[in-house]
């Protein structure tokens, strides 16, 4: 089970998907939507987990549980 973060790279301006605790990004993308999709696929392939999407300035703006991860608040996650 792996958690991923989708953040904007301050140096290049691209979006990246990075596994929690990793030194390097798993991939770089032109748009946040592409990075989010890739992060969800990476998480799914590693057994599920949380994908946390950050705003361009840094704070987490959304989080999504990828199956078969354990969503701690399943009835409240109506956005995904």
GIMOVEN-V33362 format. One line per field, one symbol per residue. ss: DSSP state (H for helix, E for strand, L for the rest). phi: phi as a letter, one per 30 degrees, with the letter a starting at -180 (. if undefined). burial: I if it has 16 or more other ideal C-beta (glycine too) atoms within 10 Angstrom, else O. A space follows every 50 residues. Layout:
ss->???
phi->???
burial->???
//
This chain:
ss->LLLEEEEELLLLLLEEEEELLLLLLLEEELLHHHHHHHHHHHHHHLLLEE EEEELLLLLEEEEEEELLLLLLLHHHLLLL
phi->.bcbbcbcdddcidcbcbdeiddbddacbdbddddddddddededcjjlc ccccdedkddcabbdcdcdcddbedddcdb
burial->OIIIIIIIOOOOOIIIIIIOOOOOIIIOIOOIOIIIOIIIIIIIOOOIII IIIIOOOOOOOOIIIIOOIOIOOOOOOOOO
//
